Amino acid sequence: MVTNDYITMNGNGFSKMEEEFIKRHHQHDVKENQCTSSLVKHIKAPIHLVWSLVRRFDQPQKYKPFVSRCVVQGDLQIGSVREVNVKSGLPATTSTERLEYLDDDEHILSMKIVGGDHRLKNYSSIVTVHPEVIDGRPGTLVIESFVVDVPDGNTKDETCYFVEALIKCNLKSLADVSERLAVQDRTEPIERM
């Protein structure tokens, strides 16, 4: 399925490069009553700008529109826990999340929800960020995948649709913030050989 330049795992719209990144970095151990998906977003900003936002486990509100506040316990290393306050309008007010993996060289961040007043049980996600060229300028391919339990009373499709909608909002906001920063940064075009 392709909508507004988001591509989800349920469709066959991935490029070979995207498929390779998903196979390499986005494999989840999916249990019987869980759903999973991968979403792709192309951002017209260089990787260093996009990664500088994604990697900030302590400041998700920099680009995630549903986060109003974040307090981190720990030293921003693997195992650190953050308490996130969610803005009104969502069926939650808090989420407790643990940093599972952070690799600044490969641009990979993984987190797991470990508590909160919501229905996203056994939720974990992986975000990878990859350099690419868009319209002759440095751009970034962002892939976010997740796995989550399907709550009682919901179907796999309903659960995936809900989580994908949240991720799409986050990725759209990440693109908006990154592209604004890129305009300020005035990145030069890449010369074609």
C-alpha positions as CSV (number, residue, x, y, z in Angstrom):
1,M,0.0,0.0,0.0
2,V,1.4,3.4,-0.9
3,T,-0.2,6.6,0.4
4,N,1.4,10.0,0.7
5,D,4.9,8.6,0.1
6,Y,4.6,6.2,3.0
7,I,5.0,2.5,2.1
8,T,3.9,-0.2,4.5
9,M,5.1,-3.7,4.7
10,N,1.6,-5.0,3.7
11,G,2.2,-3.8,0.1
12,N,4.7,-4.8,-2.5
13,G,5.9,-1.2,-3.2
14,F,9.4,-1.4,-1.6
15,S,12.4,-0.8,-3.8
16,K,15.2,-3.4,-3.7
17,M,17.3,-1.1,-1.5
18,E,14.4,-0.6,1.0
19,E,13.7,-4.4,1.0
20,E,17.4,-5.0,1.8
21,F,17.4,-2.5,4.7
22,I,14.2,-4.1,6.1
23,K,15.6,-7.6,5.9
24,R,18.8,-6.5,7.5
25,H,17.5,-4.3,10.3
26,H,13.8,-4.7,10.8
27,Q,13.2,-8.4,11.7
28,H,10.8,-8.8,14.6
29,D,10.0,-12.0,16.5
30,V,6.2,-11.9,15.8
31,K,4.0,-14.0,18.0
32,E,0.5,-15.4,17.1
33,N,-1.6,-12.5,18.5
34,Q,0.7,-9.7,17.3
35,C,0.8,-7.5,14.3
36,T,3.9,-5.9,12.6
37,S,4.6,-3.5,9.8
38,S,7.3,-1.4,8.3
39,L,6.9,2.2,7.0
40,V,9.2,4.1,4.8
41,K,9.6,7.9,4.5
42,H,11.9,9.8,2.2
43,I,13.1,13.1,3.7
44,K,14.6,16.0,1.8
45,A,17.3,16.7,4.4
46,P,20.8,15.2,5.0
47,I,21.2,12.2,7.2
48,H,23.1,14.1,10.0
49,L,20.1,16.4,10.5
50,V,17.5,13.6,10.5
51,W,19.6,11.4,12.8
52,S,20.2,14.3,15.2
53,L,16.5,14.3,15.9
54,V,15.8,10.5,15.8
55,R,18.7,9.6,18.2
56,R,17.5,12.0,20.9
57,F,15.8,9.4,23.1
58,D,15.5,12.1,25.7
59,Q,13.7,14.5,23.5
60,P,11.1,12.8,21.3
61,Q,8.9,15.9,21.5
62,K,11.3,17.6,19.1
63,Y,9.5,15.9,16.3
64,K,6.7,13.6,17.7
65,P,3.6,15.8,17.8
66,F,1.8,13.6,20.4
67,V,4.5,13.9,23.0
68,S,4.2,16.9,25.4
69,R,6.9,16.0,27.9
70,C,9.7,13.5,28.4
71,V,11.8,12.6,31.5
72,V,14.7,10.2,31.2
73,Q,16.0,7.9,34.0
74,G,19.6,6.9,33.2
75,D,22.5,8.2,31.2
76,L,21.0,7.8,27.6
77,Q,22.7,4.5,27.2
78,I,21.0,1.2,26.3
79,G,18.6,0.3,29.1
80,S,17.7,4.0,29.9
81,V,14.0,4.5,30.5
82,R,11.9,7.5,29.6
83,E,8.5,8.6,30.9
84,V,6.6,10.2,28.1
85,N,3.5,12.4,28.6
86,V,1.0,12.1,25.7
87,K,-1.0,15.1,24.5
88,S,-4.8,14.8,24.8
89,G,-6.7,13.3,22.0
90,L,-5.1,9.9,22.2
91,P,-6.3,7.0,24.3
92,A,-3.4,7.4,26.7
93,T,-1.7,10.0,29.0
94,T,1.7,8.3,29.8
95,S,4.1,5.8,28.3
96,T,7.2,4.2,29.8
97,E,9.8,3.3,27.2
98,R,13.2,1.6,27.4
99,L,16.1,2.3,24.9
100,E,16.9,-1.2,23.6
101,Y,19.6,-0.3,21.0
102,L,21.4,2.8,19.8
103,D,24.0,2.8,17.1
104,D,25.3,6.2,15.9
105,D,27.5,4.6,13.2
106,E,24.7,2.6,11.5
107,H,22.0,5.0,12.5
108,I,19.7,2.5,14.3
109,L,17.5,3.1,17.3
110,S,15.3,0.5,19.0
111,M,12.9,1.0,21.9
112,K,10.4,-1.0,23.8
113,I,7.3,0.1,25.7
114,V,7.5,-1.3,29.2
115,G,4.5,0.5,30.8
116,G,1.9,3.2,30.7
117,D,-1.8,3.7,30.6
118,H,-2.5,2.6,27.0
119,R,-3.2,-0.6,25.1
120,L,0.1,-1.0,23.3
121,K,1.4,-4.1,25.1
122,N,4.7,-5.7,24.1
123,Y,5.3,-2.9,21.6
124,S,8.8,-2.5,20.2
125,S,10.1,-0.5,17.3
126,I,13.2,-0.1,15.2
127,V,14.1,3.1,13.4
128,T,16.9,3.1,10.8
129,V,18.1,6.1,8.9
130,H,20.0,5.8,5.5
131,P,21.6,8.4,3.2
132,E,20.1,8.9,-0.2
133,V,20.0,11.5,-3.0
134,I,16.7,13.3,-3.6
135,D,16.4,15.8,-6.5
136,G,20.2,16.0,-6.6
137,R,20.6,16.9,-2.9
138,P,21.4,14.9,0.2
139,G,18.3,13.2,1.5
140,T,17.4,10.5,4.0
141,L,15.5,7.3,3.9
142,V,13.8,6.6,7.2
143,I,12.4,3.1,7.9
144,E,10.4,2.5,11.1
145,S,9.0,-1.0,11.9
146,F,7.1,-2.3,14.9
147,V,5.6,-5.3,16.5
148,V,2.7,-5.1,19.1
149,D,0.1,-7.3,20.8
150,V,-3.4,-7.1,19.3
151,P,-5.6,-6.0,22.2
152,D,-8.7,-7.9,23.1
153,G,-11.7,-6.7,21.1
154,N,-9.5,-5.5,18.2
155,T,-8.3,-7.2,15.0
156,K,-4.7,-7.3,13.6
157,D,-5.8,-4.9,10.8
158,E,-7.3,-2.4,13.3
159,T,-4.3,-2.5,15.5
160,C,-1.8,-2.1,12.6
161,Y,-3.9,0.7,11.1
162,F,-3.9,2.6,14.4
163,V,-0.1,2.2,15.1
164,E,0.7,3.0,11.4
165,A,-1.3,6.2,11.6
166,L,0.7,7.3,14.7
167,I,4.0,6.5,13.0
168,K,2.9,8.3,9.8
169,C,2.2,11.4,11.8
170,N,5.6,11.1,13.5
171,L,7.4,10.6,10.2
172,K,5.6,13.5,8.6
173,S,6.6,15.7,11.5
174,L,10.2,14.4,11.4
175,A,10.3,15.3,7.7
176,D,8.8,18.8,8.3
177,V,11.3,19.6,11.1
178,S,14.3,18.1,9.3
179,E,13.5,19.9,6.0
180,R,13.1,23.2,7.8
181,L,16.6,22.6,9.4
182,A,18.0,21.7,6.0
183,V,16.8,25.0,4.5
184,Q,18.6,26.8,7.3
185,D,21.7,24.6,6.7
186,R,21.7,25.3,3.0
187,T,23.1,22.0,1.9
188,E,24.9,22.2,-1.5
189,P,23.7,20.0,-4.4
190,I,25.5,16.7,-5.0
191,E,27.4,16.7,-8.3
192,R,26.4,13.9,-10.7
193,M,29.2,11.9,-12.2
